[in-house]
Amino acid sequence: MTTLTPFFGDDPEHRASDADRDRIAAVLGEALATGRLTSAEHADRLDATYSAVTLGDLLPLVKDLPEAARTPASPSPGTETHRVAAVFSKVIRRGRWVAGRHTELRSVFGALIVDLSDAVLPGREVTLELNSFCGKVIVAVPPGARVVDEGSALFSKRSVTGGGQGDGPLIRVTGQARFGKIVVYRGQHL
């Protein structure tokens, strides 16, 4: 058995931090995206990750994954920031894809439609920065997600639903609609 000391850093009896849990969640998200875990396995392990008290509680959740996947030297840029833009065009993103911890969705004189229902979210909290200028951004969030709206609008329509109920990930919505439309809802696939 290989040691996870470089990954965990300390004694397995030490208490796990939020950063430790987020690193494990990112590893599990990557394992789901590459087909190493099923959706059910991912969901079970993710729940266990955010229930873990010690670093030793986290070890069994990744011990059967390849060493390279378990020991990231630094956070993967793909799991930290992700950008999707529609400029004078229509872009649709759906199915299984890996969203970033901070995902910027931008529409300029276009339409951007994003379905997060099957997306792999890299942790229990994700920030969606939605910016629309003379365009529209429409986002469907997963069924159990909690949504917090922290954005603004100027001569625009901004409708963010999903509220605080649910035991899924927290999706923080920021950004600005200017002469455009931003819609975030919990619903069926687009």
NORQUIJO-V647612 format. One record per helix or strand of 2 or more residues. SS is the DSSP state (2 for helix, 1 for strand). FROM is the first residue (numbers start at 1). TO is the last residue. If there is no record, write none. Layout:
ss:SS from:FROM to:TO
ss:SS from:FROM to:TO
//
This chain:
ss:2 from:5 to:8
ss:2 from:18 to:33
ss:2 from:39 to:51
ss:2 from:55 to:62
ss:2 from:67 to:70
ss:2 from:77 to:80
ss:1 from:81 to:87
ss:1 from:90 to:93
ss:1 from:102 to:108
ss:1 from:111 to:115
ss:1 from:125 to:133
ss:1 from:136 to:141
ss:1 from:146 to:149
ss:1 from:152 to:154
ss:1 from:157 to:160
ss:1 from:170 to:174
ss:1 from:176 to:178
ss:1 from:181 to:186
//
